[in-house]
Amino acid sequence: MLRNTLIACALAFGFSMPASAQTTTTTEYYVVQDVQTKKCTIVDKKPETTTSVTILGDGAVFKTRTEADSGMSKIKVCTTN
């Protein structure tokens, strides 16, 4: 009986380890404005150049698309377009 319990525990531990070792990818969202068209959009990667777009909202990083949508609606230059 003890042997079966130890085997069951070892199997449970063995199967749970790979799941806990997986890395999670974190997506970040930014509200940006095209410098030529002045159109605001949401992107999931931080722009590497500021010559074509401007990061709005004091460079705020949003964790979800919904948060970014909400944040964009509060940015004055995006609501006046």
MDTraj code that builds the backbone (N, CA, C; nanometers):
import mdtraj as md
import numpy as np

residues = "MET LEU ARG ASN THR LEU ILE ALA CYS ALA LEU ALA PHE GLY PHE SER MET PRO ALA SER ALA GLN THR THR THR THR THR GLU TYR TYR VAL VAL GLN ASP VAL GLN THR LYS LYS CYS THR ILE VAL ASP LYS LYS PRO GLU THR THR THR SER VAL THR ILE LEU GLY ASP GLY ALA VAL PHE LYS THR ARG THR GLU ALA ASP SER GLY MET SER LYS ILE LYS VAL CYS THR THR ASN".split()
xyz = np.array([
    [0.0826, -0.1189, 0.0000],
    [0.0000, 0.0000, 0.0000],
    [0.0873, 0.1257, 0.0000],
    [0.1895, 0.1273, 0.0844],
    [0.2795, 0.2411, 0.0911],
    [0.3533, 0.2590, -0.0421],
    [0.3892, 0.1474, -0.1013],
    [0.4594, 0.1521, -0.2299],
    [0.3714, 0.2169, -0.3357],
    [0.2447, 0.1822, -0.3412],
    [0.1521, 0.2392, -0.4391],
    [0.1339, 0.3895, -0.4166],
    [0.1287, 0.4317, -0.2924],
    [0.1146, 0.5730, -0.2601],
    [0.2380, 0.6499, -0.3045],
    [0.3564, 0.5947, -0.2801],
    [0.4805, 0.6606, -0.3212],
    [0.4899, 0.6706, -0.4733],
    [0.4492, 0.5679, -0.5425],
    [0.4502, 0.5699, -0.6889],
    [0.3521, 0.6753, -0.7406],
    [0.2346, 0.6817, -0.6819],
    [0.1348, 0.7810, -0.7234],
    [0.1861, 0.9231, -0.7000],
    [0.2500, 0.9459, -0.5869],
    [0.3057, 1.0791, -0.5576],
    [0.4175, 1.1147, -0.6552],
    [0.5033, 1.0194, -0.6847],
    [0.6132, 1.0439, -0.7779],
    [0.5595, 1.0764, -0.9172],
    [0.4575, 1.0047, -0.9603],
    [0.3975, 1.0322, -1.0915],
    [0.3322, 1.1704, -1.0945],
    [0.2603, 1.2034, -0.9890],
    [0.1945, 1.3337, -0.9835],
    [0.2991, 1.4460, -0.9858],
    [0.4058, 1.4283, -0.9121],
    [0.5120, 1.5283, -0.9100],
    [0.5810, 1.5375, -1.0459],
    [0.6051, 1.4236, -1.1079],
    [0.6709, 1.4193, -1.2380],
    [0.5897, 1.4876, -1.3467],
    [0.4584, 1.4735, -1.3426],
    [0.3734, 1.5361, -1.4435],
    [0.3515, 1.6846, -1.4158],
    [0.3626, 1.7268, -1.2914],
    [0.3400, 1.8677, -1.2606],
    [0.4632, 1.9536, -1.2854],
    [0.5813, 1.9000, -1.2831],
    [0.7033, 1.9771, -1.3023],
    [0.7118, 2.0426, -1.4402],
    [0.6874, 1.9719, -1.5507],
    [0.6963, 2.0386, -1.6814],
    [0.5963, 2.1536, -1.6949],
    [0.4809, 2.1417, -1.6359],
    [0.3814, 2.2476, -1.6454],
    [0.4270, 2.3720, -1.5705],
    [0.4928, 2.3550, -1.4592],
    [0.5383, 2.4716, -1.3830],
    [0.6631, 2.5333, -1.4432],
    [0.7346, 2.4600, -1.5265],
    [0.8567, 2.5113, -1.5872],
    [0.8300, 2.5909, -1.7150],
    [0.7083, 2.5873, -1.7657],
    [0.6779, 2.6597, -1.8877],
    [0.6846, 2.8088, -1.8626],
    [0.7363, 2.8800, -1.9611],
    [0.7418, 3.0249, -1.9486],
    [0.6150, 3.0838, -2.0080],
    [0.5716, 3.1917, -1.9511],
    [0.4536, 3.2582, -2.0030],
    [0.4972, 3.3799, -2.0828],
    [0.4328, 3.4002, -2.1949],
    [0.4647, 3.5173, -2.2747],
    [0.3740, 3.6309, -2.2311],
    [0.4324, 3.7442, -2.2134],
    [0.3574, 3.8607, -2.1698],
    [0.3416, 3.9538, -2.2881],
    [0.2182, 3.9858, -2.3186],
    [0.1922, 4.0792, -2.4264],
    [0.1664, 4.2163, -2.3663],
    [0.2288, 4.3145, -2.4227],
    [0.2096, 4.4520, -2.3789],
    [0.1465, 4.5294, -2.4932],
    [0.0613, 4.6224, -2.4589],
    [-0.0070, 4.7035, -2.5589],
    [0.0281, 4.8498, -2.5379],
    [0.0447, 4.9200, -2.6489],
    [0.0776, 5.0623, -2.6471],
    [-0.0220, 5.1374, -2.7350],
    [-0.0565, 5.2582, -2.6950],
    [-0.1383, 5.3460, -2.7775],
    [-0.0410, 5.4380, -2.8495],
    [-0.0465, 5.4345, -2.9828],
    [0.0440, 5.5169, -3.0627],
    [-0.0354, 5.6022, -3.1598],
    [0.0270, 5.7100, -3.2042],
    [-0.0348, 5.7981, -3.3015],
    [0.0609, 5.8147, -3.4197],
    [0.0090, 5.7920, -3.5396],
    [0.0865, 5.8123, -3.6611],
    [0.1142, 5.9616, -3.6748],
    [0.2411, 5.9992, -3.6959],
    [0.2752, 6.1410, -3.6990],
    [0.2232, 6.2122, -3.8235],
    [0.1982, 6.1391, -3.9318],
    [0.1485, 6.2020, -4.0540],
    [-0.0033, 6.2093, -4.0563],
    [-0.0700, 6.0976, -4.0273],
    [-0.2163, 6.0943, -4.0365],
    [-0.2845, 6.1360, -3.9065],
    [-0.2097, 6.1360, -3.7964],
    [-0.2619, 6.1677, -3.6624],
    [-0.3641, 6.0649, -3.6138],
    [-0.3658, 5.9477, -3.6753],
    [-0.4588, 5.8417, -3.6357],
    [-0.4000, 5.7617, -3.5198],
    [-0.4831, 5.7370, -3.4181],
    [-0.4409, 5.6585, -3.3017],
    [-0.4715, 5.5109, -3.3244],
    [-0.3790, 5.4261, -3.2846],
    [-0.3979, 5.2815, -3.2931],
    [-0.3348, 5.2157, -3.1711],
    [-0.3676, 5.0886, -3.1545],
    [-0.3111, 5.0089, -3.0457],
    [-0.2196, 4.9055, -3.1093],
    [-0.0977, 4.8953, -3.0572],
    [-0.0014, 4.7981, -3.1073],
    [0.0435, 4.7078, -2.9930],
    [0.0868, 4.5871, -3.0279],
    [0.1283, 4.4926, -2.9242],
    [0.2800, 4.4821, -2.9092],
    [0.3524, 4.5697, -2.9782],
    [0.4977, 4.5761, -2.9617],
    [0.5380, 4.7213, -2.9494],
    [0.6334, 4.7478, -2.8619],
    [0.6782, 4.8853, -2.8423],
    [0.7477, 4.9330, -2.9696],
    [0.7039, 5.0451, -3.0223],
    [0.7682, 5.0975, -3.1431],
    [0.9155, 5.1292, -3.1157],
    [1.0010, 5.0895, -3.2086],
    [1.1436, 5.1120, -3.1902],
    [1.1870, 5.2490, -3.2402],
    [1.1060, 5.3113, -3.3217],
    [1.1411, 5.4426, -3.3740],
    [1.0286, 5.5408, -3.3457],
    [1.0632, 5.6623, -3.3254],
    [0.9606, 5.7634, -3.2994],
    [0.9436, 5.8569, -3.4188],
    [1.0040, 5.8221, -3.5317],
    [0.9918, 5.9082, -3.6491],
    [0.8585, 5.8906, -3.7196],
    [0.7968, 5.7744, -3.7067],
    [0.6693, 5.7519, -3.7750],
    [0.5499, 5.7493, -3.6797],
    [0.5733, 5.7153, -3.5535],
    [0.4645, 5.7126, -3.4550],
    [0.5116, 5.7728, -3.3237],
    [0.4145, 5.8188, -3.2458],
    [0.4418, 5.8717, -3.1128],
    [0.3666, 5.7867, -3.0123],
    [0.4349, 5.7407, -2.9074],
    [0.3674, 5.6656, -2.8011],
    [0.2924, 5.7661, -2.7152],
    [0.1646, 5.7434, -2.6978],
    [0.0808, 5.8359, -2.6214],
    [0.0582, 5.7858, -2.4796],
    [-0.0077, 5.8669, -2.3995],
    [-0.0408, 5.8287, -2.2623],
    [0.0805, 5.8220, -2.1726],
    [0.1764, 5.9111, -2.1942],
    [0.3001, 5.9142, -2.1155],
    [0.3743, 5.7815, -2.1197],
    [0.3661, 5.7118, -2.2343],
    [0.4361, 5.5847, -2.2501],
    [0.3739, 5.4706, -2.1728],
    [0.2460, 5.4831, -2.1406],
    [0.1787, 5.3801, -2.0605],
    [0.1806, 5.2456, -2.1312],
    [0.2028, 5.1406, -2.0549],
    [0.2003, 5.0037, -2.1046],
    [0.0760, 4.9373, -2.0478],
    [-0.0060, 4.8797, -2.1362],
    [-0.1287, 4.8147, -2.0937],
    [-0.1112, 4.6639, -2.1016],
    [-0.1687, 4.5937, -2.0061],
    [-0.1543, 4.4482, -2.0000],
    [-0.2524, 4.3754, -2.0901],
    [-0.3676, 4.4347, -2.1156],
    [-0.4670, 4.3709, -2.2012],
    [-0.5130, 4.4679, -2.3090],
    [-0.5702, 4.4131, -2.4137],
    [-0.6233, 4.4961, -2.5223],
    [-0.7381, 4.5830, -2.4704],
    [-0.8180, 4.5283, -2.3803],
    [-0.9305, 4.6024, -2.3234],
    [-0.8809, 4.7245, -2.2460],
    [-0.7748, 4.7081, -2.1682],
    [-0.7169, 4.8210, -2.0955],
    [-0.6657, 4.9263, -2.1929],
    [-0.6045, 4.8821, -2.3017],
    [-0.5528, 4.9759, -2.4012],
    [-0.6673, 5.0524, -2.4682],
    [-0.7767, 4.9828, -2.4990],
    [-0.8944, 5.0499, -2.5569],
    [-0.9472, 5.1571, -2.4619],
    [-0.9561, 5.1209, -2.3349],
    [-1.0039, 5.2149, -2.2349],
    [-0.9076, 5.3330, -2.2209],
    [-0.7784, 5.3043, -2.2207],
    [-0.6789, 5.4090, -2.2102],
    [-0.6804, 5.5020, -2.3303],
    [-0.7009, 5.4449, -2.4496],
    [-0.7035, 5.5266, -2.5705],
    [-0.8226, 5.6222, -2.5692],
    [-0.9345, 5.5779, -2.5129],
    [-1.0527, 5.6639, -2.5089],
    [-1.0341, 5.7830, -2.4135],
    [-0.9353, 5.7741, -2.3251],
    [-0.9100, 5.8833, -2.2301],
    [-0.8015, 5.9808, -2.2788],
    [-0.7370, 5.9468, -2.3893],
    [-0.6326, 6.0333, -2.4431],
    [-0.6987, 6.1357, -2.5353],
    [-0.6819, 6.2620, -2.5023],
    [-0.7531, 6.3698, -2.5704],
    [-0.7311, 6.3730, -2.7206],
    [-0.6085, 6.3577, -2.7657],
    [-0.5830, 6.3661, -2.9100],
    [-0.6449, 6.2497, -2.9866],
    [-0.6729, 6.1407, -2.9196],
    [-0.7358, 6.0274, -2.9860],
    [-0.8866, 6.0421, -2.9927],
    [-0.9440, 6.1139, -2.9024],
    [-1.0905, 6.1279, -2.9011],
    [-1.1365, 6.2420, -2.9896],
    [-1.0452, 6.3305, -3.0310],
    [-1.0865, 6.4428, -3.1156],
    [-1.0763, 6.4118, -3.2633],
    [-1.0225, 6.2946, -3.2994],
    [-1.0097, 6.2559, -3.4417],
    [-1.1427, 6.2154, -3.4983],
])
top = md.Topology()
chain = top.add_chain()
for i, resn in enumerate(residues, 1):
    res = top.add_residue(resn, chain, resSeq=i)
    for name in ("N", "CA", "C"):
        top.add_atom(name, md.element.get_by_symbol(name[0]), res)
traj = md.Trajectory(xyz[None], top)
